[in-house]
Amino acid sequence: MNKLIAALVAGAFAFASTAALSQDKTAEPAVKAPTKAEKAAAKEAKAQKKAAAEQKSVAETKAEKKAKDQARLKEGAVTEKQGDQSARIKADTAKNSGPAKPTKAERQQDLTTMEKNAGKAGQ
């Protein structure tokens, strides 16, 4: 009986190993090497991605420049308004400030006049 069991185990082992060997021969490799067409397609896709990224970068740069220009124009308009307001304020202040301040020449003339009058009063 032991010989029969041993023969059955040996037969099963032989049958299983034969089946395993036959599968290995027909199996395809796990990693398939890319063909020339696949390589070319990948290269073209990479170039298209790069071109799209450059176009996007250029578009963003243009948009940023346009936004800066608009901000400068807006700032310039605000500055002009402020300049107009400050000019009006200066004009109003000049009108309402009372007597004008004397110039350097006028002060010098007044000083000499006062000195002459002081000399006459002291004699």
C-alpha positions, 0 to 999 in steps of 0.5 A: 500500500505504501508503494501505491501511495508513493507512486501516486504522489510521484505521478501527481508531482510529475503531472503538476510540474509538466503543467507548470513548465508548459505555462511558462513557455507560453507566458508573455514577459511581465514588462513589455519593451516599448516599440518605436511607435510608442516611444515616438508617441510619448515623445510627441505627447511630452513636447505638446505638454511642454508647449502648452505649459509655455503658452500658459506661462506666456498667457499668465505673464501677459495677464499679470502685465495687463493687471499691473498696467491697469493698476498703474492707470487707476493709480495715476487717475487717483493721483491726478484727482488728488492733485486737482483737489490739493490745487483747489485746497491751496487756492482756497487757502490762499483766498481765505488766509488773510493778509499775505506774508511779506517778502524778504525785500518788503521786510528789509524795507520795513526794517530800514524805515523803522530804524530811520524812525527810531533815530528821529524819535531818539534825538 
